[in-house]
Amino acid sequence: MATGYRDMRSEWQEEGRQRARDSNPLHLAGCMLYWAEGSKVRNSLEIANSDPNMLRLFLRFLRQEFPIEAGAVSFRLNLYTDNGLSVEEVEEFWLARLELPSSCLRKQP
């Protein structure tokens, strides 16, 4: 039983090591994507990438390997508007591709 946050973190890290040893391809791919493209910020899970298929894979990893629901996911877009598409069209593309509701879309701070 964990006695503090440090102990809880150690337990979660050991659980992660065990999952990696199980060689589940989805888990391994998700971990590699996170280590390659993810932001290592405390209390937040962030990934930056512009490949829709890669982001779909990462979301599948989160949904299948952890209790992550669509409402817990949020994303922001950095885009250029000189490509002939409106901001709304780009937002709809990403929402559809990632199978997320519009409530997951966040405005830039």
ChimeraX attribute file (.defattr): number of C-alpha atoms within 10 A of each C-alpha:
attribute: neighborCount
match mode: 1-to-1
recipient: residues
	/A:1	6
	/A:2	10
	/A:3	7
	/A:4	9
	/A:5	9
	/A:6	10
	/A:7	12
	/A:8	13
	/A:9	12
	/A:10	13
	/A:11	14
	/A:12	12
	/A:13	12
	/A:14	12
	/A:15	12
	/A:16	14
	/A:17	11
	/A:18	11
	/A:19	14
	/A:20	14
	/A:21	10
	/A:22	11
	/A:23	11
	/A:24	11
	/A:25	11
	/A:26	16
	/A:27	20
	/A:28	16
	/A:29	16
	/A:30	20
	/A:31	18
	/A:32	13
	/A:33	19
	/A:34	17
	/A:35	12
	/A:36	11
	/A:37	13
	/A:38	15
	/A:39	13
	/A:40	12
	/A:41	8
	/A:42	6
	/A:43	6
	/A:44	8
	/A:45	11
	/A:46	14
	/A:47	17
	/A:48	15
	/A:49	11
	/A:50	11
	/A:51	8
	/A:52	13
	/A:53	12
	/A:54	14
	/A:55	19
	/A:56	14
	/A:57	16
	/A:58	22
	/A:59	20
	/A:60	17
	/A:61	20
	/A:62	18
	/A:63	13
	/A:64	12
	/A:65	14
	/A:66	9
	/A:67	8
	/A:68	14
	/A:69	10
	/A:70	14
	/A:71	11
	/A:72	9
	/A:73	16
	/A:74	15
	/A:75	17
	/A:76	13
	/A:77	15
	/A:78	8
	/A:79	10
	/A:80	11
	/A:81	10
	/A:82	7
	/A:83	7
	/A:84	8
	/A:85	10
	/A:86	12
	/A:87	13
	/A:88	8
	/A:89	11
	/A:90	15
	/A:91	16
	/A:92	16
	/A:93	13
	/A:94	18
	/A:95	17
	/A:96	12
	/A:97	13
	/A:98	18
	/A:99	12
	/A:100	18
	/A:101	14
	/A:102	15
	/A:103	13
	/A:104	15
	/A:105	17
	/A:106	11
	/A:107	10
	/A:108	8
	/A:109	4
